[in-house]
Amino acid sequence: MSYEVKFSYCDTRSTFDRAISGLRSSRVLLLDCEGLDIGMQGGALSLICVGTESAKAIYVFDVPMLRDNGVNVNPLLRLLMREDITKITWDGRMDFLEIYETYGIEMKGVLDLQLAEVMSRKGVRKEGERQRTHRLATRYFGFQAVKTQQELFKGIHIVLGMTQCLKDNNLGEGVEKDPQVVAMHRANGSALWMERPLSERLLRYAATDIYLISLLYEDFLTRGWINRKSTQGLCAYSQEYVSTYQDLGRLDADNVLQKGPLIMLWELEGERKHECSGCGRFKPIECYVTRQDRFAPNHLTGTNSGAVFF
């Protein structure tokens, strides 16, 4: 039997005010956005979905309708900017960028579950190099490339999509993505999120992601992948992670080096001083290969290992 997620749709001043009243008392907020190619050049924000802890309440804010109805969304933006309220995301990089590009504000207090899963591998699960390279080989590059060019893959981790993580952790049974909406996505892309009025089916699809994020968050807490000792550090790393593209602005869909399923944790730890000729972002020196035997020590070369944090 499938589970039907309940949510509140916010498109008027009265529905918006009720939602803000319901969110203000929560110290943890779950967040996800929908729109036309969010974070990309030519993209646009359609929905900001926010849930309270355990997804006890889920609010779907219709950005274009609120704007057309003259609703001031600053109370929502202030919640997103508060560092004392934790915002739980799953790969919040594009959400952060789209909110920044749309409203000019930086979301603060983020804890990103995609990043938490990666960091738990070594820190909590005590995985080593064998597991790291096996993931790279089986899920992206193939065994031949990883085996013969080990130096190029040093420090690189593959990140999981939310659907894969739910499957790996045996979560979300009976809460599948609406197959009709999935088919619409494949046929028409993300432009369907800009059509108005949005159907109940689409709104529930968006709200379901918040419920699934809540399942993952609670599961990570139970497994100890997120714990009292690690939370502060995870939040600091998460803030760096979700703001990855801030200095670059909206991404270019034709640049394959800007976005992908790979992460180099060194980028979150060091000072971003050196521009990558591939993706255009500034990265710490540890993210590059230096050829000291042929060039001056500060000469950086654009290699696969220098542009792997997408």
ZIBELMO-V250386 format. One record per run of one state. SS is the DSSP state (helix for helix, strand for strand, loop for the rest). FROM is the first residue (numbers start at 1). TO is the last residue. If there is no record, write none. Layout:
ss=(SS SS)
from=(FROM FROM)
to=(TO TO)
//
This chain:
ss=(loop strand loop helix loop strand loop strand loop strand helix loop strand helix loop helix loop strand loop helix loop strand helix loop helix loop helix loop helix loop strand loop helix loop helix loop helix loop helix loop strand loop strand loop helix loop strand loop strand loop helix loop strand loop strand loop helix loop)
from=(1 8 11 13 24 28 37 40 41 44 53 56 58 63 69 74 82 86 90 93 104 110 113 124 129 142 143 149 150 154 156 159 162 169 179 195 200 224 228 243 251 252 262 265 266 270 274 276 282 284 285 288 289 291 300 302 304 307)
to=(7 10 12 23 27 36 39 40 43 52 55 57 62 68 73 81 85 89 92 103 109 112 123 128 141 142 148 149 153 155 158 161 168 178 194 199 223 227 242 250 251 261 264 265 269 273 275 281 283 284 287 288 290 299 301 303 306 310)
//
